[in-house]
Amino acid sequence: VGELMAFHGSKAIVDVMSTHCYETTGLDGAYKTAAENWYLRNISYLDLADRVVTRLGGGSAEAVTAAETYGGSQIMTAYNQAEDKSVFCRAFLEQVESGALDIDKQLPDVLKRAQDISASS
């Protein structure tokens, strides 16, 4: 269940950093578009995680919030440690746009297990 919560952590990472970079780069719309496209590519994985977590008897709203808070704090820590914030944002944007931060790329083993559990019902 905890591993599946990481899917929500991934969503938070994309949401938090896309919003932060959008605001700090003078409202560059590419960040919002990239985050929206990420969500469209990954919504089925988020839904799958929620279904499997429910089936396994876990996944309270608090657990989702905790995963999102953790993901958001991790990316902000990385951002705050970056020497060049502009370069960090551009690199982040490239990763989101390329699909490198998609759930199937970041958490393939967890995704496969979730798909197997879902298929075994």
Buried (B, 14 or more C-beta within 10 A) or exposed (E): BEBBBBBBBBBBBBBBBBBBBBEBBEEBEBBBBBBEBBBEBBEEBBEBBBBBBEBEEEBEEEBBEBBBBBBBBBBBEEBEEBEEBEEBBBEBBEBBBEEEBBBEEBBEEBBEBBEEBEEEE
